[in-house]
C-alpha cells in the first residue's frame, strides 16, 4: 500500500459541473474525452469557468456498465439543462494516489479495497477519481486521486 498512501483528509467545498450517464465499461476510453470536451463547452457557454480538476464520480460498484458523472470543478454555479451542477460541502474522505497509466487503475483499486474494508469506515454511496494531470502528461506520470467521501 505504500505506493497509494491512503489517508483521511478534509476536502474543501467545491462546485462541480458534469454529465451523468450509464456507460458500458468498454466505451470508457472514448466517452471520457468526448464528455470532458462537451462539459467544458457547456460550462463556457453558460458563462462559467472550469477550474479543475477533471473528475469522474462513480455511483455504486462498476460492473460491465458504469453509472457515473464526468466533469470538472467550476468557479461558481452555472445554469444549464444538460449539466448536473453540484455544490459539494467540505467533508472528510479517504484519499489515495495512483501514479501511472489509467489502464492500471484496477490494480490500485485491488490494493486499496482490502485496506478500506479493514478500516471499518462509513463510506458515502459514491466515490470520485480526480485527474490531477492532463492528457499531455506521459501515461507513466499520470496522477489520479481515488477519493472515497465519508458519511
C-alpha positions in Angstrom: 0.0 0.0 0.0 3.0 2.4 0.3 2.6 3.5 -3.3 -1.1 4.6 -2.9 -0.6 6.1 0.6 -4.3 6.1 1.6 -5.2 8.6 4.4 -8.1 10.6 5.6 -8.2 14.3 4.6 -10.7 17.1 4.7 -11.8 18.0 1.2 -12.7 21.7 0.8 -16.1 22.7 -0.5 -16.2 22.8 -4.3 -18.7 23.2 -7.1 -18.9 20.6 -9.9 -20.4 20.5 -13.3 -20.8 17.2 -15.1 -22.8 14.9 -17.2 -24.3 11.7 -15.7 -24.7 8.6 -17.8 -24.7 4.8 -17.6 -21.9 3.7 -19.8 -20.6 0.3 -20.9 -17.1 -0.2 -19.4 -15.8 -1.0 -22.9 -16.8 2.5 -24.1 -15.0 4.5 -21.3 -11.9 5.3 -23.4 -14.0 7.2 -25.9 -16.7 8.5 -23.5 -14.2 10.3 -21.3 -12.6 12.7 -23.8 -15.9 13.4 -25.6 -17.7 14.2 -22.3 -14.9 16.3 -21.0 -15.0 18.4 -24.2 -18.8 18.7 -24.0 -18.8 19.7 -20.3 -16.1 22.4 -20.9 -18.1 23.8 -23.8 -21.3 23.8 -21.9 -19.8 25.5 -18.8 -18.2 28.2 -21.0 -21.4 28.7 -22.9 -23.3 29.2 -19.6 -20.8 31.9 -18.6 -18.8 29.7 -16.2 -15.2 28.9 -15.8 -13.6 25.4 -15.4 -11.1 25.5 -12.5 -10.4 21.8 -12.4 -9.6 19.2 -11.8 -11.4 16.9 -14.2 -13.3 14.2 -12.3 -15.4 11.1 -12.6 -18.0 10.3 -9.9 -19.0 6.7 -9.6 -22.4 5.7 -8.2 -22.2 2.1 -6.9 -19.8 -0.6 -7.9 -19.0 -0.8 -11.6 -19.8 -4.0 -13.4 -19.8 -4.3 -17.2 -21.6 -0.9 -17.1 -20.8 2.2 -15.0 -23.2 4.7 -13.5 -21.1 7.8 -13.5 -20.8 11.6 -13.8 -17.9 13.1 -15.8 -17.0 16.7 -15.4 -14.9 19.5 -13.9 -14.7 21.7 -10.8 -16.0 25.1 -11.7 -15.6 28.6 -10.2 -19.3 29.2 -9.5 -22.6 27.5 -10.2 -24.0 27.8 -13.8 -27.4 27.2 -15.3 -27.6 24.5 -17.9 -30.2 21.9 -18.7 -27.5 19.5 -19.9 -25.3 19.7 -16.8 -25.5 18.3 -13.3 -24.2 21.2 -11.2 -23.5 20.2 -7.6 -22.2 22.3 -4.6 -20.1 19.7 -2.6 -19.7 20.6 1.0 -16.5 20.4 3.0 -16.2 16.8 4.1 -13.7 14.2 5.2 -12.6 11.5 2.7 -10.2 8.7 2.2 -7.8 9.7 -0.5 -5.2 7.5 -2.2 -3.0 8.5 -5.1 -2.4 6.4 -8.2 0.5 7.3 -10.3 0.7 5.7 -13.7 -1.5 4.9 -16.8 -5.2 4.8 -16.5 -5.3 1.2 -17.6 -3.5 0.2 -14.4 -6.1 1.9 -12.1 -7.8 -1.5 -11.5 -4.5 -2.7 -9.8 -4.6 0.2 -7.5 -8.2 -0.5 -6.6 -7.4 -4.1 -5.9 -4.7 -3.0 -3.4 -6.9 -0.3 -1.9 -10.2 -2.1 -1.3 -8.9 -4.5 1.4 -7.4 -1.6 3.2 -10.7 0.3 3.1 -12.6 -2.7 4.3 -10.2 -3.2 7.2 -10.7 0.4 8.4 -14.4 0.0 9.2 -15.3 3.4 7.7 -18.7 4.7 6.9 -18.3 5.4 3.2 -20.6 7.5 1.0 -22.6 5.8 -1.7 -20.4 7.3 -4.4 -16.7 7.9 -4.9 -14.5 10.1 -7.2 -11.5 9.9 -9.3 -9.8 13.3 -9.7 -7.5 13.5 -12.7 -4.8 15.9 -11.5 -2.7 15.8 -14.7 -3.9 16.5 -18.2 -3.6 14.4 -21.3 -0.3 16.0 -22.3 1.4 14.2 -19.4 3.1 10.9 -20.3 1.0 7.9 -19.1 3.6 6.7 -16.6 3.4 10.1 -14.8 -0.3 10.5 -14.7 -1.7 11.3 -11.3 -5.2 10.2 -10.3 -6.6 10.7 -6.8 -9.0 8.0 -5.6 -11.4 9.7 -3.3 -14.0 8.0 -1.0 -16.1 10.5 0.9 -17.1 9.6 4.4 -20.7 9.8 5.7 
